[in-house]
Amino acid sequence: MSDEIDYGQWYPDVPPVMDTKQLAELLSTNEQIVRAYARDGVIPAHRKPGGRKFTFLRHEVFQWLLENRYQPE
């Protein structure tokens, strides 16, 4: 059995590739925060060479969320 999660099955409403606006809606935050996180390398993001717009891959974002979730002490 694979440890890979089929995000398409469990989260069909979340597109596999998101833009800044879509990710901001998913995270319940604003686009400026998402862009700042992407620019600072906090959240995994991609840009085409010479491009200005970020794209975010669903599986990378969900993995990032799992790795960085808050755990009270």
TORDO-772060 format. One record per atom (N, C-alpha, C): residue number from 0; residue in three letters; atom name; x, y negated, z. Coordinates in nm, 3 decimals, decimal comma. Layout:
residues N
nudren seq->NUM | type->ALA | atom->CA | x->X | y->Y | z->Z
...
This chain:
residues 73
nudren seq->0 | type->MET | atom->N | x->0,085 | y->0,119 | z->0,000
nudren seq->0 | type->MET | atom->CA | x->0,000 | y->0,000 | z->0,000
nudren seq->0 | type->MET | atom->C | x->0,089 | y->-0,125 | z->0,000
nudren seq->1 | type->SER | atom->N | x->0,052 | y->-0,220 | z->-0,078
nudren seq->1 | type->SER | atom->CA | x->0,131 | y->-0,342 | z->-0,093
nudren seq->1 | type->SER | atom->C | x->0,095 | y->-0,443 | z->0,016
nudren seq->2 | type->ASP | atom->N | x->0,196 | y->-0,521 | z->0,058
nudren seq->2 | type->ASP | atom->CA | x->0,172 | y->-0,627 | z->0,156
nudren seq->2 | type->ASP | atom->C | x->0,121 | y->-0,754 | z->0,090
nudren seq->3 | type->GLU | atom->N | x->0,114 | y->-0,754 | z->-0,042
nudren seq->3 | type->GLU | atom->CA | x->0,069 | y->-0,873 | z->-0,115
nudren seq->3 | type->GLU | atom->C | x->-0,082 | y->-0,892 | z->-0,094
nudren seq->4 | type->ILE | atom->N | x->-0,121 | y->-1,014 | z->-0,072
nudren seq->4 | type->ILE | atom->CA | x->-0,263 | y->-1,047 | z->-0,054
nudren seq->4 | type->ILE | atom->C | x->-0,319 | y->-1,092 | z->-0,188
nudren seq->5 | type->ASP | atom->N | x->-0,435 | y->-1,038 | z->-0,223
nudren seq->5 | type->ASP | atom->CA | x->-0,500 | y->-1,078 | z->-0,348
nudren seq->5 | type->ASP | atom->C | x->-0,586 | y->-1,201 | z->-0,318
nudren seq->6 | type->TYR | atom->N | x->-0,524 | y->-1,319 | z->-0,326
nudren seq->6 | type->TYR | atom->CA | x->-0,593 | y->-1,442 | z->-0,293
nudren seq->6 | type->TYR | atom->C | x->-0,711 | y->-1,468 | z->-0,386
nudren seq->7 | type->GLY | atom->N | x->-0,701 | y->-1,423 | z->-0,511
nudren seq->7 | type->GLY | atom->CA | x->-0,812 | y->-1,440 | z->-0,605
nudren seq->7 | type->GLY | atom->C | x->-0,937 | y->-1,367 | z->-0,559
nudren seq->8 | type->GLN | atom->N | x->-0,918 | y->-1,253 | z->-0,493
nudren seq->8 | type->GLN | atom->CA | x->-1,031 | y->-1,177 | z->-0,442
nudren seq->8 | type->GLN | atom->C | x->-1,089 | y->-1,242 | z->-0,317
nudren seq->9 | type->TRP | atom->N | x->-1,002 | y->-1,287 | z->-0,228
nudren seq->9 | type->TRP | atom->CA | x->-1,048 | y->-1,339 | z->-0,100
nudren seq->9 | type->TRP | atom->C | x->-1,084 | y->-1,487 | z->-0,105
nudren seq->10 | type->TYR | atom->N | x->-1,024 | y->-1,560 | z->-0,198
nudren seq->10 | type->TYR | atom->CA | x->-1,051 | y->-1,703 | z->-0,210
nudren seq->10 | type->TYR | atom->C | x->-1,079 | y->-1,740 | z->-0,355
nudren seq->11 | type->PRO | atom->N | x->-1,189 | y->-1,690 | z->-0,411
nudren seq->11 | type->PRO | atom->CA | x->-1,215 | y->-1,713 | z->-0,554
nudren seq->11 | type->PRO | atom->C | x->-1,241 | y->-1,860 | z->-0,588
nudren seq->12 | type->ASP | atom->N | x->-1,280 | y->-1,941 | z->-0,490
nudren seq->12 | type->ASP | atom->CA | x->-1,308 | y->-2,082 | z->-0,517
nudren seq->12 | type->ASP | atom->C | x->-1,182 | y->-2,168 | z->-0,520
nudren seq->13 | type->VAL | atom->N | x->-1,069 | y->-2,110 | z->-0,480
nudren seq->13 | type->VAL | atom->CA | x->-0,942 | y->-2,184 | z->-0,480
nudren seq->13 | type->VAL | atom->C | x->-0,866 | y->-2,147 | z->-0,607
nudren seq->14 | type->PRO | atom->N | x->-0,842 | y->-2,245 | z->-0,694
nudren seq->14 | type->PRO | atom->CA | x->-0,774 | y->-2,215 | z->-0,820
nudren seq->14 | type->PRO | atom->C | x->-0,629 | y->-2,170 | z->-0,797
nudren seq->15 | type->PRO | atom->N | x->-0,575 | y->-2,085 | z->-0,884
nudren seq->15 | type->PRO | atom->CA | x->-0,438 | y->-2,037 | z->-0,867
nudren seq->15 | type->PRO | atom->C | x->-0,333 | y->-2,147 | z->-0,880
nudren seq->16 | type->VAL | atom->N | x->-0,363 | y->-2,252 | z->-0,957
nudren seq->16 | type->VAL | atom->CA | x->-0,274 | y->-2,368 | z->-0,971
nudren seq->16 | type->VAL | atom->C | x->-0,357 | y->-2,492 | z->-0,939
nudren seq->17 | type->MET | atom->N | x->-0,307 | y->-2,571 | z->-0,844
nudren seq->17 | type->MET | atom->CA | x->-0,381 | y->-2,689 | z->-0,799
nudren seq->17 | type->MET | atom->C | x->-0,302 | y->-2,816 | z->-0,824
nudren seq->18 | type->ASP | atom->N | x->-0,375 | y->-2,925 | z->-0,842
nudren seq->18 | type->ASP | atom->CA | x->-0,309 | y->-3,055 | z->-0,847
nudren seq->18 | type->ASP | atom->C | x->-0,318 | y->-3,117 | z->-0,707
nudren seq->19 | type->THR | atom->N | x->-0,266 | y->-3,237 | z->-0,693
nudren seq->19 | type->THR | atom->CA | x->-0,260 | y->-3,302 | z->-0,562
nudren seq->19 | type->THR | atom->C | x->-0,399 | y->-3,323 | z->-0,503
nudren seq->20 | type->LYS | atom->N | x->-0,493 | y->-3,363 | z->-0,584
nudren seq->20 | type->LYS | atom->CA | x->-0,629 | y->-3,389 | z->-0,535
nudren seq->20 | type->LYS | atom->C | x->-0,694 | y->-3,261 | z->-0,483
nudren seq->21 | type->GLN | atom->N | x->-0,680 | y->-3,152 | z->-0,558
nudren seq->21 | type->GLN | atom->CA | x->-0,740 | y->-3,026 | z->-0,517
nudren seq->21 | type->GLN | atom->C | x->-0,680 | y->-2,975 | z->-0,386
nudren seq->22 | type->LEU | atom->N | x->-0,548 | y->-2,987 | z->-0,373
nudren seq->22 | type->LEU | atom->CA | x->-0,485 | y->-2,941 | z->-0,250
nudren seq->22 | type->LEU | atom->C | x->-0,524 | y->-3,029 | z->-0,132
nudren seq->23 | type->ALA | atom->N | x->-0,534 | y->-3,159 | z->-0,154
nudren seq->23 | type->ALA | atom->CA | x->-0,576 | y->-3,249 | z->-0,047
nudren seq->23 | type->ALA | atom->C | x->-0,716 | y->-3,211 | z->0,002
nudren seq->24 | type->GLU | atom->N | x->-0,805 | y->-3,178 | z->-0,089
nudren seq->24 | type->GLU | atom->CA | x->-0,940 | y->-3,136 | z->-0,050
nudren seq->24 | type->GLU | atom->C | x->-0,935 | y->-3,005 | z->0,028
nudren seq->25 | type->LEU | atom->N | x->-0,853 | y->-2,911 | z->-0,017
nudren seq->25 | type->LEU | atom->CA | x->-0,840 | y->-2,783 | z->0,051
nudren seq->25 | type->LEU | atom->C | x->-0,789 | y->-2,801 | z->0,194
nudren seq->26 | type->LEU | atom->N | x->-0,693 | y->-2,891 | z->0,211
nudren seq->26 | type->LEU | atom->CA | x->-0,632 | y->-2,913 | z->0,343
nudren seq->26 | type->LEU | atom->C | x->-0,705 | y->-3,019 | z->0,426
nudren seq->27 | type->SER | atom->N | x->-0,811 | y->-3,075 | z->0,371
nudren seq->27 | type->SER | atom->CA | x->-0,888 | y->-3,180 | z->0,439
nudren seq->27 | type->SER | atom->C | x->-0,800 | y->-3,297 | z->0,480
nudren seq->28 | type->THR | atom->N | x->-0,721 | y->-3,343 | z->0,385
nudren seq->28 | type->THR | atom->CA | x->-0,635 | y->-3,459 | z->0,406
nudren seq->28 | type->THR | atom->C | x->-0,642 | y->-3,546 | z->0,282
nudren seq->29 | type->ASN | atom->N | x->-0,558 | y->-3,648 | z->0,274
nudren seq->29 | type->ASN | atom->CA | x->-0,562 | y->-3,733 | z->0,155
nudren seq->29 | type->ASN | atom->C | x->-0,444 | y->-3,704 | z->0,062
nudren seq->30 | type->GLU | atom->N | x->-0,454 | y->-3,751 | z->-0,058
nudren seq->30 | type->GLU | atom->CA | x->-0,355 | y->-3,723 | z->-0,161
nudren seq->30 | type->GLU | atom->C | x->-0,218 | y->-3,781 | z->-0,128
nudren seq->31 | type->GLN | atom->N | x->-0,214 | y->-3,895 | z->-0,060
nudren seq->31 | type->GLN | atom->CA | x->-0,086 | y->-3,956 | z->-0,025
nudren seq->31 | type->GLN | atom->C | x->-0,006 | y->-3,866 | z->0,070
nudren seq->32 | type->ILE | atom->N | x->-0,074 | y->-3,804 | z->0,164
nudren seq->32 | type->ILE | atom->CA | x->-0,007 | y->-3,712 | z->0,257
nudren seq->32 | type->ILE | atom->C | x->0,048 | y->-3,592 | z->0,180
nudren seq->33 | type->VAL | atom->N | x->-0,031 | y->-3,535 | z->0,091
nudren seq->33 | type->VAL | atom->CA | x->0,013 | y->-3,419 | z->0,013
nudren seq->33 | type->VAL | atom->C | x->0,135 | y->-3,456 | z->-0,072
nudren seq->34 | type->ARG | atom->N | x->0,130 | y->-3,572 | z->-0,138
nudren seq->34 | type->ARG | atom->CA | x->0,245 | y->-3,616 | z->-0,219
nudren seq->34 | type->ARG | atom->C | x->0,369 | y->-3,636 | z->-0,133
nudren seq->35 | type->ALA | atom->N | x->0,353 | y->-3,696 | z->-0,017
nudren seq->35 | type->ALA | atom->CA | x->0,468 | y->-3,717 | z->0,073
nudren seq->35 | type->ALA | atom->C | x->0,526 | y->-3,583 | z->0,117
nudren seq->36 | type->TYR | atom->N | x->0,441 | y->-3,488 | z->0,154
nudren seq->36 | type->TYR | atom->CA | x->0,488 | y->-3,355 | z->0,193
nudren seq->36 | type->TYR | atom->C | x->0,563 | y->-3,288 | z->0,078
nudren seq->37 | type->ALA | atom->N | x->0,510 | y->-3,300 | z->-0,043
nudren seq->37 | type->ALA | atom->CA | x->0,575 | y->-3,239 | z->-0,159
nudren seq->37 | type->ALA | atom->C | x->0,709 | y->-3,307 | z->-0,187
nudren seq->38 | type->ARG | atom->N | x->0,710 | y->-3,438 | z->-0,184
nudren seq->38 | type->ARG | atom->CA | x->0,832 | y->-3,515 | z->-0,210
nudren seq->38 | type->ARG | atom->C | x->0,942 | y->-3,482 | z->-0,108
nudren seq->39 | type->ASP | atom->N | x->0,902 | y->-3,462 | z->0,018
nudren seq->39 | type->ASP | atom->CA | x->0,997 | y->-3,433 | z->0,126
nudren seq->39 | type->ASP | atom->C | x->1,031 | y->-3,285 | z->0,138
nudren seq->40 | type->GLY | atom->N | x->0,969 | y->-3,203 | z->0,055
nudren seq->40 | type->GLY | atom->CA | x->0,998 | y->-3,060 | z->0,058
nudren seq->40 | type->GLY | atom->C | x->0,931 | y->-2,985 | z->0,173
nudren seq->41 | type->VAL | atom->N | x->0,831 | y->-3,047 | z->0,234
nudren seq->41 | type->VAL | atom->CA | x->0,760 | y->-2,984 | z->0,345
nudren seq->41 | type->VAL | atom->C | x->0,671 | y->-2,872 | z->0,294
nudren seq->42 | type->ILE | atom->N | x->0,604 | y->-2,896 | z->0,184
nudren seq->42 | type->ILE | atom->CA | x->0,512 | y->-2,798 | z->0,125
nudren seq->42 | type->ILE | atom->C | x->0,566 | y->-2,758 | z->-0,013
nudren seq->43 | type->PRO | atom->N | x->0,554 | y->-2,631 | z->-0,051
nudren seq->43 | type->PRO | atom->CA | x->0,607 | y->-2,590 | z->-0,181
nudren seq->43 | type->PRO | atom->C | x->0,531 | y->-2,656 | z->-0,296
nudren seq->44 | type->ALA | atom->N | x->0,606 | y->-2,715 | z->-0,387
nudren seq->44 | type->ALA | atom->CA | x->0,546 | y->-2,787 | z->-0,500
nudren seq->44 | type->ALA | atom->C | x->0,635 | y->-2,771 | z->-0,622
nudren seq->45 | type->HIS | atom->N | x->0,576 | y->-2,796 | z->-0,738
nudren seq->45 | type->HIS | atom->CA | x->0,649 | y->-2,786 | z->-0,865
nudren seq->45 | type->HIS | atom->C | x->0,622 | y->-2,910 | z->-0,949
nudren seq->46 | type->ARG | atom->N | x->0,720 | y->-2,945 | z->-1,028
nudren seq->46 | type->ARG | atom->CA | x->0,708 | y->-3,054 | z->-1,126
nudren seq->46 | type->ARG | atom->C | x->0,774 | y->-3,009 | z->-1,255
nudren seq->47 | type->LYS | atom->N | x->0,717 | y->-3,051 | z->-1,365
nudren seq->47 | type->LYS | atom->CA | x->0,784 | y->-3,029 | z->-1,492
nudren seq->47 | type->LYS | atom->C | x->0,903 | y->-3,123 | z->-1,499
nudren seq->48 | type->PRO | atom->N | x->1,012 | y->-3,084 | z->-1,567
nudren seq->48 | type->PRO | atom->CA | x->1,128 | y->-3,173 | z->-1,579
nudren seq->48 | type->PRO | atom->C | x->1,086 | y->-3,309 | z->-1,634
nudren seq->49 | type->GLY | atom->N | x->1,121 | y->-3,414 | z->-1,563
nudren seq->49 | type->GLY | atom->CA | x->1,086 | y->-3,549 | z->-1,604
nudren seq->49 | type->GLY | atom->C | x->0,943 | y->-3,587 | z->-1,573
nudren seq->50 | type->GLY | atom->N | x->0,868 | y->-3,494 | z->-1,515
nudren seq->50 | type->GLY | atom->CA | x->0,727 | y->-3,520 | z->-1,485
nudren seq->50 | type->GLY | atom->C | x->0,710 | y->-3,590 | z->-1,352
nudren seq->51 | type->ARG | atom->N | x->0,594 | y->-3,649 | z->-1,335
nudren seq->51 | type->ARG | atom->CA | x->0,564 | y->-3,721 | z->-1,211
nudren seq->51 | type->ARG | atom->C | x->0,464 | y->-3,647 | z->-1,125
nudren seq->52 | type->LYS | atom->N | x->0,379 | y->-3,566 | z->-1,187
nudren seq->52 | type->LYS | atom->CA | x->0,272 | y->-3,499 | z->-1,113
nudren seq->52 | type->LYS | atom->C | x->0,320 | y->-3,368 | z->-1,054
nudren seq->53 | type->PHE | atom->N | x->0,276 | y->-3,343 | z->-0,931
nudren seq->53 | type->PHE | atom->CA | x->0,304 | y->-3,217 | z->-0,864
nudren seq->53 | type->PHE | atom->C | x->0,197 | y->-3,115 | z->-0,897
nudren seq->54 | type->THR | atom->N | x->0,236 | y->-2,989 | z->-0,902
nudren seq->54 | type->THR | atom->CA | x->0,141 | y->-2,878 | z->-0,906
nudren seq->54 | type->THR | atom->C | x->0,176 | y->-2,785 | z->-0,791
nudren seq->55 | type->PHE | atom->N | x->0,076 | y->-2,715 | z->-0,743
nudren seq->55 | type->PHE | atom->CA | x->0,090 | y->-2,628 | z->-0,627
nudren seq->55 | type->PHE | atom->C | x->0,031 | y->-2,492 | z->-0,661
nudren seq->56 | type->LEU | atom->N | x->0,104 | y->-2,387 | z->-0,629
nudren seq->56 | type->LEU | atom->CA | x->0,058 | y->-2,251 | z->-0,654
nudren seq->56 | type->LEU | atom->C | x->-0,013 | y->-2,198 | z->-0,530
nudren seq->57 | type->ARG | atom->N | x->-0,131 | y->-2,144 | z->-0,552
nudren seq->57 | type->ARG | atom->CA | x->-0,215 | y->-2,096 | z->-0,442
nudren seq->57 | type->ARG | atom->C | x->-0,140 | y->-2,001 | z->-0,349
nudren seq->58 | type->HIS | atom->N | x->-0,073 | y->-1,901 | z->-0,405
nudren seq->58 | type->HIS | atom->CA | x->-0,007 | y->-1,803 | z->-0,320
nudren seq->58 | type->HIS | atom->C | x->0,107 | y->-1,866 | z->-0,238
nudren seq->59 | type->GLU | atom->N | x->0,175 | y->-1,965 | z->-0,293
nudren seq->59 | type->GLU | atom->CA | x->0,282 | y->-2,032 | z->-0,218
nudren seq->59 | type->GLU | atom->C | x->0,225 | y->-2,119 | z->-0,106
nudren seq->60 | type->VAL | atom->N | x->0,116 | y->-2,187 | z->-0,134
nudren seq->60 | type->VAL | atom->CA | x->0,054 | y->-2,273 | z->-0,033
nudren seq->60 | type->VAL | atom->C | x->0,000 | y->-2,188 | z->0,082
nudren seq->61 | type->PHE | atom->N | x->-0,068 | y->-2,078 | z->0,050
nudren seq->61 | type->PHE | atom->CA | x->-0,122 | y->-1,993 | z->0,155
nudren seq->61 | type->PHE | atom->C | x->-0,010 | y->-1,930 | z->0,237
nudren seq->62 | type->GLN | atom->N | x->0,097 | y->-1,889 | z->0,172
nudren seq->62 | type->GLN | atom->CA | x->0,211 | y->-1,833 | z->0,246
nudren seq->62 | type->GLN | atom->C | x->0,272 | y->-1,940 | z->0,338
nudren seq->63 | type->TRP | atom->N | x->0,284 | y->-2,062 | z->0,288
nudren seq->63 | type->TRP | atom->CA | x->0,335 | y->-2,173 | z->0,369
nudren seq->63 | type->TRP | atom->C | x->0,245 | y->-2,197 | z->0,490
nudren seq->64 | type->LEU | atom->N | x->0,114 | y->-2,192 | z->0,469
nudren seq->64 | type->LEU | atom->CA | x->0,020 | y->-2,211 | z->0,579
nudren seq->64 | type->LEU | atom->C | x->0,037 | y->-2,103 | z->0,685
nudren seq->65 | type->LEU | atom->N | x->0,054 | y->-1,979 | z->0,641
nudren seq->65 | type->LEU | atom->CA | x->0,073 | y->-1,869 | z->0,736
nudren seq->65 | type->LEU | atom->C | x->0,203 | y->-1,884 | z->0,814
nudren seq->66 | type->GLU | atom->N | x->0,309 | y->-1,922 | z->0,746
nudren seq->66 | type->GLU | atom->CA | x->0,439 | y->-1,935 | z->0,810
nudren seq->66 | type->GLU | atom->C | x->0,447 | y->-2,055 | z->0,905
nudren seq->67 | type->ASN | atom->N | x->0,364 | y->-2,156 | z->0,883
nudren seq->67 | type->ASN | atom->CA | x->0,372 | y->-2,280 | z->0,960
nudren seq->67 | type->ASN | atom->C | x->0,249 | y->-2,307 | z->1,045
nudren seq->68 | type->ARG | atom->N | x->0,173 | y->-2,204 | z->1,071
nudren seq->68 | type->ARG | atom->CA | x->0,052 | y->-2,226 | z->1,152
nudren seq->68 | type->ARG | atom->C | x->0,088 | y->-2,258 | z->1,296
nudren seq->69 | type->TYR | atom->N | x->0,003 | y->-2,333 | z->1,358
nudren seq->69 | type->TYR | atom->CA | x->0,023 | y->-2,374 | z->1,497
nudren seq->69 | type->TYR | atom->C | x->-0,007 | y->-2,255 | z->1,587
nudren seq->70 | type->GLN | atom->N | x->0,085 | y->-2,229 | z->1,678
nudren seq->70 | type->GLN | atom->CA | x->0,065 | y->-2,123 | z->1,776
nudren seq->70 | type->GLN | atom->C | x->0,084 | y->-2,183 | z->1,915
nudren seq->71 | type->PRO | atom->N | x->-0,026 | y->-2,199 | z->1,989
nudren seq->71 | type->PRO | atom->CA | x->-0,014 | y->-2,258 | z->2,122
nudren seq->71 | type->PRO | atom->C | x->0,071 | y->-2,171 | z->2,214
nudren seq->72 | type->GLU | atom->N | x->0,141 | y->-2,236 | z->2,302
nudren seq->72 | type->GLU | atom->CA | x->0,229 | y->-2,163 | z->2,394
nudren seq->72 | type->GLU | atom->C | x->0,157 | y->-2,118 | z->2,518
